[in-house]
Amino acid sequence: MKGFFYRYIKLYRSLITTLNKLLGEYELSYSLWQVIFYVHHSGPCTLVEISKYYEVEKPSITRMVQKLEERGIVEQIPGKDRREKVIRTTAGGEEVYQICRKKITALEYEVMKGITEAEQQAVFAALPKIRENILNQGEKAH
């Protein structure tokens, strides 16, 4: 479909910009929010787990976690291996998560105004298929 990816990228950039403004009030960015979101939903986890989930290099995750630790949102806890860094959200981090989650949910409802349930379901179903096709392209190249 001609122009689909152009429209998708434009949408993505606008959404990230809007989320960064919303989260900026809490000295967060969308990339930091992703780490908080993952740790909140997964419970104590390693940097490697976060890195694999988001397909981001571990040094980038390490820097994000350091920023979140400085803000008191996540903390390190002892892991099985001394070299393995396990993190979890703090009580303050949970509070920030709940506040931001409510604001993000309100934004999600606002930006979906005027889009029918059928349209939402079609996009919801299509995006994972597109991602799978992209990943399959990468496998064919090897």
PEVENKA-V556043 format. One line per field, one symbol per residue. ss: DSSP state (h for helix, s for strand, l for the rest). psi: psi as a letter, one per 40 degrees, with the letter a starting at -180 (. if undefined). burial: I if it has 9 or more other C-alpha atoms within 8 Angstrom, else O. A space follows every 50 residues. Layout:
ss = ???
psi = ???
burial = ???
This chain:
ss = lllhhhhhhhhhhhhhhhhhhhhhlllllhhhhhhhhhhhhhllsshhhh hhhhlllhhhhhhhhhhhhhlllssssllllllllsssslhhhhhhhhhh hhhhhhhhhhhlllllhhhhhhhhhhhhhhhhhhhhhhhhhl
psi = hheddddddddddddddddddddddefiiddddddddddddeahiidddd dddefiidddddddddddddefdiiiihadhdehhhiiiidddddddddd ddddddddddeehehiddddddddddddddddddddddddd.
burial = OOOOOOOOOOOOOOOIOOIIOIIIOOOIIIOIIOIIIIIIOOIIIIIOOI IOOOOIOIOOIIOIIOOIIOOIIIIOOOOOOOOOIIIIIIOIIIOIIOOI OOIIOOOOOOOOOOOOOOOIOOOOOOOOOOOOOOOOOOOOOO
